[in-house]
Amino acid sequence: MVVDDQRSWRGFHILLGALFVASAVARKSSNRRIGVMLPTSGMFPVTTLATWLLGRTVVPLNYLLNAEELQYVIADARLDLVMTVRPMIERFGELPHGVQPLFLEDISRRRIPRPRWPRRFNGGTIAVLIYTSGTSGRPKGVELSSAAVAANVSQCAEWGKVTHRDVFLGVLPQFHCFGLTVLTLLPLSVGGKVVYTARFVPGRLFELMRRHRPTGFVAIPAMYRAMMADRRATAADFASFRYLISGGEPLPRDLQDAFRARFGTGINQGYGLTETGPVVNWCKPEDERPLSVGRALPDVEEQIVDGQGKVLPAGEEGEIIVRGPNLMRGYLGQPDVTAKAIDSDGFFHTGDLGRIDSEGFLTITGRLSDLIIVAGENVFPAEIEEVLSSHDTVKEAAVVGAPDQTRGQVPIAFIELKEGAEFDDGGLRAYCRERLATYKVPRTVQVVDELPRTATGKVLRRALLERHGETTESTGREPAGK
């Protein structure tokens, strides 16, 4: 029998570290839920396994929240202990009253901890309580059972044929469901290797790619665009990858094409939500379709429905609903909200709009909440953003619907310019008129230094709409151009 020594040692060190941490947690708290606030690193699988050895629920905390938002999440989850490191707490000053930190750097390794048999989880035990990004209100605690977590990890491994020979490059935050499932639990389950880096710095990523020759990378579109801007990058840097996956928000076609032209490899989109564990769709390289997020993973049922819940035929646009073993139990302490999200047939209503073609490939077209209705006509921001992003001067674009007395709503665009580009309001709007129906052309286009985003790269449209309102209020009229 041939034994993979590196794989065995990785597993041994993670388990040994988890035993030390579990002993420290057990001495400090008997609470059902344990908070984890750590930078992207190998510490996360250790603390997660330690929590599960004790039969408790992991609560990943978003360290990019402000102090008030973090306090809300800690209070909502009823935490009394947070596993962390000192630089994390220094950023916030202190944890809320009654919540104690367990600093990992203080855990002594002088004595071997006593062995622990993992507490048995039944399928319904909540393994992870992970909070949504809160782009449309207060974050909601999503309860993922041990069965749901195991199902999504297994689905990803089967779909991507992921094995212990795979090497992942991890930069996404692990408090986010994609970072937790795909970059932490998936490689942990197959014995794969992960090279973590806490900050997204393109030059640093290329150094790690050249040294470790990773096979898998998951990022958001803005990260791929930043990597494109690094002049030192070459096609050889990407030669080892089996998968380059984009998620979090739609991948613009111009970026997808430019990346392939420069590096000789494509970026494939994935799709999922915190409530679905998160991965629902994953477009394999051999199935690459422009703008598609691919087919649904094994055991995932996916349908497109209209406003009355009627299932629509292939090619028609409507709301995406999902059912499968990876679905959440519900939202913590919010049974009414859960009942609205999961229908009587067990389908989760995602709030995302899309269409599925005759071969089962899904394309995301927008969100129900982002839909702009101009004089009775439906306008999807993604369509306008795609046109704007294809212009030579535009780096990225985001479109929101602003109130209008005569038309109900009108589209308003915000753009980041490419380096050295000059803003030409008239030229840009003419470009849109050539490619869009008149009612879809943005009423105004505003230049911003940087689009506001969540920690996982989603554009905060609410913040843009507030900015538009502030500009209108301060000038007493609609803003024109820059």
C-alpha positions as a printed Julia matrix, in Angstrom:
482×3 Matrix{Float64}:
   0.0    0.0     0.0
   1.29   3.45   -0.94
   0.68   6.15    1.65
   0.62   9.86    0.78
   2.86  11.1     3.6
   2.13  14.78    3.01
  -1.59  14.13    3.07
  -1.3   12.13    6.3
   0.81  14.78    8.01
  -1.59  17.56    6.98
  -4.49  15.65    8.49
  -2.51  14.85   11.66
  -1.52  18.48   12.28
  -5.07  19.76   11.71
  -6.52  17.16   14.08
  -3.86  17.76   16.73
  -4.41  21.52   16.54
  -8.17  20.98   16.77
  -7.74  18.9    19.94
  -5.77  21.7    21.61
  -8.36  24.29   20.61
 -11.3   22.08   21.64
  -9.83  21.65   25.12
  -9.41  25.42   25.48
 -12.98  26.07   24.31
 -14.42  23.45   26.66
 -12.72  25.16   29.63
 -14.17  28.57   28.76
 -17.7   28.0    27.47
 -20.52  25.48   27.41
 -22.5   27.53   24.91
 -24.06  25.73   21.96
 -22.63  28.23   19.44
 -19.0   29.32   19.17
 -17.89  32.38   17.2
 -14.85  32.36   14.9
 -13.28  35.61   13.73
 -10.08  34.95   11.82
  -8.3   36.09    8.67
  -8.23  33.72    5.72
  -5.78  31.07    6.89
  -5.2   27.48    7.94
  -6.5   28.4    11.4
 -10.09  28.23   10.14
 -10.27  24.48    9.44
  -8.64  23.86   12.82
 -11.17  25.94   14.76
 -14.08  24.52   12.75
 -13.03  20.95   13.45
 -12.46  21.81   17.13
 -16.0   23.14   17.41
 -17.44  20.04   15.78
 -15.37  17.76   18.03
 -17.34  19.33   20.88
 -20.64  18.81   19.04
 -21.27  22.55   18.75
 -22.17  25.06   16.02
 -19.59  27.19   14.21
 -20.53  30.86   13.75
 -18.1   32.57   11.31
 -17.92  36.33   11.97
 -17.38  38.95    9.29
 -14.39  40.99   10.46
 -15.13  43.67    7.84
 -18.33  44.75    9.59
 -18.33  47.89   11.67
 -18.56  47.56   15.45
 -22.35  48.05   15.6
 -23.0   45.46   12.89
 -20.69  42.95   14.56
 -22.4   43.47   17.91
 -25.77  42.78   16.28
 -24.58  39.45   14.86
 -22.95  38.39   18.15
 -26.11  39.26   20.07
 -28.42  37.57   17.54
 -26.34  34.36   17.71
 -26.15  34.64   21.52
 -22.42  34.06   21.63
 -20.34  34.17   24.79
 -17.0   33.12   23.23
 -15.18  34.11   20.05
 -12.07  32.31   18.81
  -9.79  34.91   17.31
  -6.35  36.53   17.27
  -5.39  39.83   18.86
  -5.12  41.96   15.7
  -8.76  41.18   14.97
  -9.98  42.44   18.33
  -7.72  45.48   18.19
  -9.56  46.6    15.09
 -12.87  46.73   17.01
 -11.47  47.85   20.37
 -13.23  45.13   22.33
 -15.98  42.54   22.14
 -19.44  43.25   23.58
 -19.95  42.9    27.33
 -20.26  39.27   28.39
 -18.42  37.92   25.35
 -14.89  36.7    25.96
 -12.19  36.16   23.36
 -10.17  32.97   23.08
  -6.89  34.07   21.54
  -5.43  31.19   19.57
  -1.9   32.48   20.09
  -2.33  31.99   23.86
  -3.27  28.31   23.7
  -0.5   26.29   25.28
   0.86  23.25   23.48
   3.04  22.04   26.34
   0.78  19.11   27.17
  -0.82  16.79   24.67
  -4.59  17.24   24.96
  -6.72  14.25   25.83
  -8.17  12.43   22.8
 -11.78  13.26   21.98
 -14.22  11.19   20.03
 -16.29  13.52   17.86
 -19.77  14.16   19.2
 -22.28  12.41   16.99
 -24.22  14.8    14.77
 -27.58  13.64   13.51
 -28.52  14.95   10.08
 -30.55  17.81   11.52
 -27.89  19.13   13.9
 -26.93  22.7    12.99
 -23.24  22.56   12.09
 -22.85  26.13   10.84
 -24.72  29.35   11.52
 -23.58  31.79    8.87
 -24.91  35.28    8.36
 -26.0   36.77    5.05
 -24.22  39.89    3.82
 -27.14  42.13    4.73
 -27.29  44.02    1.42
 -31.04  44.53    1.87
 -31.37  44.95    5.64
 -30.1   43.29    8.79
 -28.02  40.12    8.25
 -29.98  36.92    8.77
 -28.51  33.85   10.46
 -28.67  30.93    8.03
 -28.85  27.53    9.76
 -26.98  24.86    7.81
 -27.36  21.35    9.18
 -24.54  18.84    9.22
 -26.4   16.94    6.48
 -26.64  20.07    4.29
 -22.97  20.91    4.74
 -21.88  17.34    4.0
 -24.17  17.21    0.96
 -22.78  20.37   -0.63
 -19.18  19.33   -0.03
 -19.93  15.93   -1.58
 -21.76  17.54   -4.53
 -18.79  19.8    -5.28
 -16.28  16.95   -4.98
 -18.3   14.73   -7.3
 -19.04  17.45   -9.88
 -15.46  18.73  -10.03
 -13.78  15.35   -9.52
 -11.83  16.93   -6.66
  -9.23  14.67   -4.98
  -6.35  14.88   -2.52
  -4.07  15.7    -5.45
  -5.73  19.08   -5.92
  -4.06  22.22   -4.6
  -6.31  25.2    -3.87
  -5.25  28.84   -3.72
  -7.43  30.45   -1.04
  -7.98  34.19   -0.76
 -11.76  34.53   -0.3
 -12.82  35.24    3.3
 -13.82  32.1     5.16
 -16.63  33.86    7.0
 -18.39  33.75    3.63
 -20.08  30.52    2.62
 -18.07  30.09   -0.6
 -14.81  30.49    1.3
 -15.96  28.13    4.04
 -17.32  25.34    1.84
 -15.12  25.43   -1.26
 -11.81  26.6     0.2
 -11.99  25.05    3.68
 -14.33  22.07    4.0
 -13.99  20.66    0.48
 -10.18  20.3     0.55
 -10.35  19.16    4.18
 -12.78  16.4     3.23
 -10.61  15.01    0.39
  -7.24  15.64    2.05
  -6.25  18.29   -0.46
  -3.77  21.09    0.06
  -4.72  24.75    0.4
  -2.35  27.69    0.17
  -4.01  30.57    2.01
  -3.22  34.26    1.84
  -5.09  36.72    4.05
  -5.02  39.69    1.68
  -5.75  39.97   -2.01
  -2.52  41.3    -3.51
  -2.09  40.23   -7.17
   1.72  40.2    -7.01
   1.63  37.97   -3.95
  -0.87  35.61   -5.61
   1.37  35.19   -8.64
   4.31  34.35   -6.37
   2.23  31.63   -4.68
   1.0   30.32   -8.03
   4.57  29.93   -9.33
   5.72  28.23   -6.13
   2.84  25.84   -5.45
   1.26  25.29   -8.9
  -2.35  25.24   -7.68
  -5.14  23.48   -9.55
  -8.14  25.43   -8.23
  -8.91  29.09   -7.58
 -12.18  30.8    -6.65
 -12.5   34.59   -6.8
 -14.89  37.43   -7.61
 -14.81  39.3   -10.95
 -13.07  42.35   -9.46
 -10.15  40.12   -8.4
  -9.75  38.67  -11.89
  -9.8   42.18  -13.34
  -7.08  43.28  -10.91
  -4.98  40.24  -11.88
  -5.39  41.21  -15.52
  -3.93  44.62  -14.69
  -0.66  43.11  -13.37
   1.79  43.37  -16.25
   4.11  40.75  -14.77
   1.53  37.96  -15.13
   1.97  35.45  -17.94
   0.05  32.51  -19.36
   2.55  30.16  -17.69
   1.3   31.34  -14.28
  -2.11  29.78  -15.01
  -0.92  26.59  -16.71
  -1.43  24.37  -13.63
  -5.09  25.25  -13.03
  -7.92  22.84  -13.69
 -10.47  25.38  -12.5
 -10.63  29.16  -12.39
 -14.04  29.94  -10.91
 -15.84  33.26  -10.57
 -18.74  33.86   -8.21
 -20.41  36.51   -6.09
 -21.72  38.55   -9.03
 -21.97  38.18  -12.83
 -18.7   37.88  -14.74
 -18.66  40.51  -17.53
 -18.22  39.06  -21.01
 -15.43  41.54  -21.87
 -13.39  40.37  -18.87
 -13.96  36.71  -19.71
 -12.82  37.24  -23.31
  -9.83  39.42  -22.4
  -8.63  36.94  -19.77
  -8.71  34.05  -22.23
  -6.99  36.11  -24.92
  -4.13  37.05  -22.61
  -3.64  33.92  -20.52
  -4.99  31.2   -22.78
  -7.42  29.89  -20.17
 -11.04  30.61  -19.4
 -12.84  31.67  -16.24
 -15.92  29.6   -15.46
 -18.77  30.9   -13.39
 -20.41  29.28  -10.4
 -23.64  30.19   -8.65
 -24.95  29.76   -5.18
 -26.33  31.4    -2.07
 -25.63  31.18    1.64
 -29.01  29.47    2.0
 -27.98  26.68   -0.39
 -24.74  25.75    1.28
 -23.77  27.62   -1.08
 -22.97  25.95   -4.42
 -25.89  25.25   -6.78
 -24.34  25.56  -10.25
 -20.8   25.23  -11.54
 -19.83  25.56  -15.18
 -17.11  23.08  -16.05
 -14.37  24.16  -18.48
 -15.5   21.6   -21.04
 -19.04  23.05  -20.88
 -18.05  26.71  -21.06
 -20.84  28.98  -22.28
 -20.48  32.77  -22.28
 -22.36  34.29  -19.31
 -23.71  30.89  -18.14
 -23.13  29.54  -14.62
 -23.5   25.99  -15.91
 -25.74  23.13  -14.96
 -27.03  22.31  -11.49
 -24.93  20.07   -9.24
 -25.96  16.45   -8.54
 -29.21  16.1    -6.53
 -30.09  19.78   -7.01
 -33.48  20.54   -8.57
 -33.68  23.93  -10.26
 -36.68  25.6   -11.88
 -37.66  28.96  -13.33
 -41.07  30.28  -12.23
 -43.21  33.32  -12.94
 -44.77  35.66  -10.39
 -47.59  33.18   -9.71
 -45.22  30.25   -9.15
 -45.89  28.61  -12.52
 -42.91  26.69  -13.91
 -41.71  28.31  -17.14
 -40.39  26.46  -20.21
 -36.76  26.46  -21.36
 -35.42  29.84  -22.4
 -38.01  31.92  -20.52
 -36.98  34.35  -17.81
 -38.24  34.22  -14.26
 -37.27  33.6   -10.64
 -34.84  30.79   -9.87
 -36.06  28.31   -7.26
 -33.93  25.49   -5.85
 -34.49  22.28   -3.92
 -31.92  19.77   -2.65
 -30.18  18.18    0.34
 -27.84  21.2     0.61
 -30.67  23.6     1.48
 -30.67  25.46    4.79
 -32.9   24.53    7.72
 -34.06  28.14    7.95
 -33.28  31.59    9.31
 -32.42  31.71   13.01
 -35.39  32.94   15.04
 -37.34  34.03   11.94
 -39.92  31.32   11.13
 -42.15  33.7     9.15
 -39.26  34.8     6.92
 -38.24  31.16    6.48
 -41.79  30.2     5.46
 -41.8   32.91    2.79
 -38.42  31.77    1.44
 -39.13  28.01    1.32
 -42.45  26.99   -0.2
 -44.63  24.02    0.71
 -42.87  21.85   -1.9
 -39.49  22.51   -0.3
 -38.21  24.91   -2.99
 -36.12  27.87   -1.89
 -37.07  31.06   -3.72
 -33.74  32.72   -4.42
 -34.95  36.17   -5.49
 -32.59  35.86   -8.45
 -33.8   36.07  -12.03
 -32.55  33.8   -14.78
 -33.33  31.41  -17.59
 -32.43  27.76  -18.22
 -31.84  26.61  -21.78
 -32.93  23.28  -23.27
 -29.66  21.62  -22.14
 -30.0   22.73  -18.52
 -27.52  25.63  -18.57
 -28.51  28.5   -16.28
 -27.87  32.18  -17.02
 -28.39  34.75  -14.26
 -30.08  37.93  -15.48
 -30.55  39.93  -12.27
 -32.4   40.12   -8.97
 -36.09  40.67   -8.42
 -35.25  43.41   -5.93
 -33.01  45.15   -8.5
 -35.6   45.07  -11.28
 -36.26  48.55  -12.65
 -39.75  49.25  -14.02
 -39.7   52.14  -16.49
 -43.2   53.18  -17.56
 -44.38  49.6   -17.14
 -41.39  48.02  -18.92
 -39.03  45.66  -17.07
 -35.38  46.69  -17.18
 -32.63  44.47  -15.8
 -29.51  46.31  -14.55
 -27.22  43.49  -15.72
 -28.12  44.15  -19.36
 -27.17  47.83  -19.11
 -24.05  47.06  -17.08
 -22.87  44.61  -19.72
 -23.12  47.31  -22.41
 -21.39  49.95  -20.28
 -18.58  47.57  -19.3
 -17.87  46.82  -22.96
 -16.97  50.48  -23.63
 -13.25  51.19  -24.0
 -13.18  53.74  -21.16
 -15.21  51.82  -18.55
 -13.59  49.53  -16.01
 -16.77  48.52  -14.16
 -20.39  49.65  -14.04
 -23.41  49.36  -11.76
 -26.97  50.44  -12.48
 -29.8   51.21  -10.06
 -33.39  52.38  -10.45
 -34.15  55.88   -9.18
 -37.68  57.21   -8.54
 -39.16  59.34  -11.34
 -42.42  61.28  -11.18
 -43.49  60.57  -14.76
 -42.03  57.12  -15.53
 -42.05  55.48  -12.09
 -38.34  54.65  -12.23
 -35.37  55.45  -14.46
 -31.98  53.71  -14.7
 -29.03  55.56  -13.17
 -25.48  54.36  -13.9
 -22.29  54.56  -11.86
 -18.96  53.72  -13.48
 -15.3   53.27  -12.64
 -13.05  54.54  -15.41
 -10.05  52.66  -16.71
  -6.68  54.15  -15.8
  -5.95  57.21  -17.94
  -9.42  57.27  -19.52
 -11.44  60.48  -19.74
 -15.15  60.67  -19.09
 -17.29  61.5   -22.12
 -20.9   61.61  -20.98
 -22.36  62.27  -24.43
 -20.23  59.64  -26.14
 -21.01  57.01  -23.51
 -24.76  57.62  -23.66
 -24.67  57.53  -27.49
 -22.87  54.18  -27.22
 -25.73  52.91  -25.04
 -28.4   54.23  -27.42
 -26.86  52.21  -30.25
 -27.14  48.99  -28.24
 -30.16  49.43  -25.98
 -33.81  50.38  -26.27
 -34.31  54.07  -25.52
 -36.02  53.46  -22.17
 -33.01  51.38  -21.01
 -30.44  54.13  -21.63
 -29.25  55.53  -18.26
 -30.78  58.87  -17.37
 -27.46  59.87  -15.83
 -23.96  58.43  -15.66
 -21.81  59.26  -12.64
 -18.12  58.53  -12.21
 -16.97  57.05   -8.89
 -13.47  56.22   -7.73
 -14.66  52.83   -6.56
 -18.02  51.06   -6.48
 -19.14  50.26   -2.92
 -19.04  46.52   -2.27
 -19.6   43.94    0.4
 -16.67  41.86    1.64
 -17.53  39.23   -0.97
 -17.57  41.63   -3.89
 -21.28  42.28   -4.35
 -22.09  45.86   -5.34
 -24.05  47.7    -2.65
 -26.78  49.13   -4.87
 -28.55  50.59   -1.88
 -25.49  52.74   -1.15
 -25.41  53.93   -4.77
 -29.07  54.86   -4.66
 -28.48  56.78   -1.43
 -25.57  58.56   -3.07
 -27.77  59.49   -6.02
 -30.42  60.85   -3.63
 -27.86  62.91   -1.74
 -26.51  64.38   -4.99
 -30.0   65.24   -6.2
 -30.94  66.81   -2.87
 -27.78  68.91   -2.67
 -28.13  70.31   -6.21
 -31.91  70.49   -6.33
 -31.95  68.69   -9.7
 -30.94  65.48  -11.39
 -27.13  65.14  -11.59
 -25.76  65.32  -15.11
 -22.68  63.28  -15.88
 -19.7   63.57  -13.63
